[in-house]
Amino acid sequence: MHFTKMQGLGNDYLYFWGEPEDPAAVSRRLSDRHFGAGSDGIITISPSDIADFKMRIFNADGSEAKMCGNGIRCVGKYVYDKGYTDKTRLRVETLSGIRTLDLHLCGGRVKSVSVDMGRAGAGEDLTLAAGGEEIVCTPVDVGNPHAVIFTDTPQDARLTTLGPQIEKHPVFPDGVNVEFVEVLAKDRLRMRVWERGSGVTMACGTGACASVAAAVKKGYCRTEEDIAVVLDGGTLKIRISPDGGVTMTGPAEFVYEGECDLC
């Protein structure tokens, strides 16, 4: 079966037009970076009855995600550059609802994508016991769950030790994505992420949105301003409206085309 490997700021997925049988098993098999193609998971794209296209996201461990900001930008590039549409404004069905994409072209191909990510709901801070210490995090819902932790530096050790503990903390019965965020300026954040079901990744679009929403709630950033979120794989631009609406803008790139034997 044919697939296309794509990445948004290093958050890489294998994209399938149509849905393979047992996509969860396919994702577990192909995402392995030693015995498979290597990715953070797979994303399937198909026609939709209620939007222009439908996407499903499966993490490297086979679990299904509701939304992926970097992944949906790549969906926009995939369907336009491969000729499935000539629209530069698209509506994509996800498990978190329909999202609107604006495609920005260069030389007739998609260079970057802006996504209406819906509203981000930042809750009151929680204090969790993890790793032998008390951790204060801000829970944020961006169509999927996030726990945003503000720190002086998003250290590797805390990311890889506290990340998996908080992901599976009892207060989050369905698991959670965990962001460690340093405030660099009113319009600039540094973020590292432990993604639910995938572990450390180069970038997380919904995590960047959640981080800015939490920073706005705590007064570190302002609404109606473009906030640069610096990730391991590059930088995303996030804007929060006064009503909590989120717009994310960033790149999407092809890596290679491949064939896999699913027998």
WOBELVEN-V162667 format. One record per residue. N is the residue number from 1. SS is DSSP state (A for helix, B for strand, O for the rest). NEAR is the number of other ideal C-beta (glycine too) atoms within 8 Angstrom. Layout:
{{N & SS & NEAR} {N & SS & NEAR}}
This chain:
{{1 & O & 7} {2 & B & 8} {3 & B & 14} {4 & B & 12} {5 & B & 15} {6 & B & 14} {7 & B & 15} {8 & B & 17} {9 & O & 15} {10 & O & 12} {11 & B & 16} {12 & B & 11} {13 & B & 16} {14 & B & 15} {15 & B & 15} {16 & B & 14} {17 & B & 9} {18 & O & 7} {19 & O & 8} {20 & O & 10} {21 & O & 6} {22 & O & 6} {23 & A & 13} {24 & A & 10} {25 & A & 8} {26 & A & 14} {27 & A & 16} {28 & A & 11} {29 & A & 9} {30 & A & 13} {31 & A & 16} {32 & O & 10} {33 & O & 6} {34 & O & 5} {35 & O & 4} {36 & O & 10} {37 & O & 10} {38 & O & 8} {39 & O & 14} {40 & O & 11} {41 & B & 15} {42 & B & 16} {43 & B & 16} {44 & B & 14} {45 & B & 13} {46 & B & 9} {47 & B & 5} {48 & O & 10} {49 & O & 3} {50 & O & 5} {51 & O & 10} {52 & O & 9} {53 & B & 15} {54 & B & 11} {55 & B & 13} {56 & B & 10} {57 & B & 16} {58 & B & 15} {59 & B & 16} {60 & O & 13} {61 & O & 8} {62 & O & 10} {63 & O & 10} {64 & B & 9} {65 & B & 13} {66 & O & 9} {67 & O & 15} {68 & O & 13} {69 & A & 18} {70 & A & 15} {71 & A & 14} {72 & A & 17} {73 & A & 18} {74 & A & 16} {75 & A & 15} {76 & A & 16} {77 & A & 16} {78 & A & 13} {79 & A & 13} {80 & A & 16} {81 & A & 9} {82 & O & 7} {83 & O & 5} {84 & O & 8} {85 & O & 9} {86 & O & 3} {87 & O & 8} {88 & O & 7} {89 & B & 8} {90 & B & 15} {91 & B & 10} {92 & B & 17} {93 & B & 10} {94 & B & 14} {95 & O & 9} {96 & O & 10} {97 & B & 6} {98 & B & 9} {99 & B & 14} {100 & B & 10} {101 & B & 16} {102 & B & 9} {103 & B & 13} {104 & B & 9} {105 & B & 9} {106 & B & 6} {107 & O & 4} {108 & O & 4} {109 & B & 9} {110 & B & 12} {111 & B & 7} {112 & B & 10} {113 & B & 16} {114 & B & 10} {115 & B & 16} {116 & B & 10} {117 & B & 16} {118 & B & 11} {119 & B & 7} {120 & O & 15} {121 & B & 9} {122 & B & 11} {123 & B & 9} {124 & B & 5} {125 & B & 7} {126 & B & 11} {127 & B & 7} {128 & B & 12} {129 & B & 6} {130 & B & 10} {131 & O & 8} {132 & O & 3} {133 & B & 6} {134 & B & 6} {135 & B & 12} {136 & B & 10} {137 & B & 12} {138 & B & 16} {139 & B & 13} {140 & B & 16} {141 & B & 10} {142 & O & 16} {143 & O & 12} {144 & O & 12} {145 & B & 12} {146 & B & 16} {147 & B & 16} {148 & B & 13} {149 & B & 14} {150 & B & 12} {151 & O & 10} {152 & O & 3} {153 & O & 5} {154 & O & 11} {155 & O & 8} {156 & A & 5} {157 & A & 6} {158 & A & 12} {159 & A & 14} {160 & A & 9} {161 & A & 9} {162 & A & 12} {163 & A & 14} {164 & A & 10} {165 & A & 10} {166 & A & 17} {167 & A & 13} {168 & O & 7} {169 & O & 10} {170 & O & 4} {171 & O & 6} {172 & O & 12} {173 & O & 5} {174 & O & 5} {175 & O & 10} {176 & O & 13} {177 & B & 16} {178 & B & 14} {179 & B & 15} {180 & B & 14} {181 & B & 15} {182 & B & 12} {183 & B & 9} {184 & B & 7} {185 & B & 5} {186 & O & 7} {187 & O & 8} {188 & B & 10} {189 & B & 16} {190 & B & 10} {191 & B & 16} {192 & B & 11} {193 & B & 15} {194 & B & 13} {195 & B & 13} {196 & O & 12} {197 & O & 11} {198 & O & 10} {199 & B & 8} {200 & B & 9} {201 & B & 12} {202 & O & 10} {203 & O & 17} {204 & O & 16} {205 & A & 19} {206 & A & 15} {207 & A & 15} {208 & A & 16} {209 & A & 15} {210 & A & 16} {211 & A & 17} {212 & A & 16} {213 & A & 16} {214 & A & 14} {215 & A & 14} {216 & A & 13} {217 & A & 8} {218 & O & 8} {219 & O & 4} {220 & O & 9} {221 & O & 12} {222 & O & 6} {223 & O & 7} {224 & O & 7} {225 & O & 9} {226 & B & 7} {227 & B & 14} {228 & B & 10} {229 & B & 15} {230 & B & 10} {231 & B & 16} {232 & O & 8} {233 & O & 10} {234 & B & 10} {235 & B & 9} {236 & B & 15} {237 & B & 11} {238 & B & 15} {239 & B & 10} {240 & B & 14} {241 & O & 10} {242 & O & 5} {243 & O & 5} {244 & O & 10} {245 & B & 10} {246 & B & 17} {247 & B & 11} {248 & B & 15} {249 & B & 10} {250 & B & 16} {251 & B & 10} {252 & O & 14} {253 & B & 9} {254 & B & 9} {255 & B & 8} {256 & B & 6} {257 & B & 7} {258 & B & 10} {259 & B & 6} {260 & O & 9} {261 & O & 4} {262 & O & 7} {263 & O & 2}}
